[in-house]
Amino acid sequence: MVSASSAAQTARPPVRPLGLAVATSQAMTAVSAVRALPGGRLLVNDVGGRRVLLLDSMMKTVGVVADSTKASRYPYGRSPAGLLPYRADSSLLIEPATYSMLVISPQGSVVRVAASPRTQDIQFMLGWPNGNAGFDARGRMIYRTVPSPIRRLSTSGRGDEGSAHGGGTLVRLDMLTRRLDTAARVRVSVPRIHSIRGNRGATVFVPVIDPFPESDEWTVLTDGTIAILRSDYHVDYVDADGRVTSGPRIPFDWQRLSDSAKVAVLDSATREYERMRAAQGRPTSREGLPAPVAVDASELPDYRPAFSTGTIRADAENRLWIRTNSPMARGNRPVYDVIDRNGRLTDRVAIPSGTTIIGFGAAGVVYLGVRDAAGVHIARTRER
């Protein structure tokens, strides 16, 4: 008898490597989005450096579209801005500090500045961490609203943090009439904050660590269709008229989590949280901060989720690239499942260890984010 795991492996294509890099950019601070332009040029949103750069096809910086210097004609505020694909090959830079939107031409120059049509939602329009915002076939902006973090106060150490999941809404915003309607509902992992009241009455808030927050991921295809990756690993497609079509369940090698494995996962996630805080120069439990709080092992799923938050991107051919939770045994290289327009698994691609896919260009171009001691570089590679 063939096991479910063996059957899943049989149904999945073999893993192949991504093509080699042909050019690499200078070091940047932190890149949140890129936008491919005609001729192989690239717009880069360097949120850490508070600037938008224009790169040529060899990843050389040839222009600064917006930055944070006093002399800048188009200033980049202190808060991270959002870079979105707009009409045709133009782009939209959403600047939350000034509630403005910069329309950037396919040549990489700002051609118009407009006010945000809905200032109260501007943080949701930026993209990550609320998904990849974009525009549908009718020119309406698609973005996700989220519920507020769950906060419970405990007077004696650890309290009840409540449910970890809530309902998010994908909305469509008409940029002219400012009319807002619902495009789809998605499952959202709601951040939980643990509150501890000390002996002197002071309240300290610490996040609740959940290594496997179950949620739906989504993005907008180049034709304006919304693609929603559901937590059971299938894709729903929503067109501009609200019609929904569903792809089949994507085969996957599901990994069962024993009780001891769940405890080990939580211990590892807690240590990683402390390590990250220390690397950022922030206080840890060794320096007086309350020890991190993790979800109970019983709250973790019985199987390791197929994907994590922020792991879906669409390429120029409207295929979905999903970074799975199945790294290759050798070299711990991330593996992406490639899903066609009908929601079917057609390819599996491994990328170099320590990199992530941050965007796509025409003719099979893939852009990787590569971090080293100097910062984040962008590598231009080919699919094969």
PyMOL commands that set and color helices and strands:
alter all, ss='L'
color gray80, all
select helices_A, chain A and resi 4-11+38-40+119-126+259-279+285-287+297-299
alter helices_A, ss='H'
color red, helices_A
select strands_A, chain A and resi 15-17+21-24+31-36+42-46+51-55+61-67+82-85+91-95+100-104+110-115+134-135+141-145+150-154+165-173+180-189+192-197+203-209+217-220+226-229+235-238+244-246+293-294+307-314+320-324+335-339+345-350+355-360+365-372+375-382
alter strands_A, ss='S'
color yellow, strands_A
deselect
rebuild
show_as cartoon
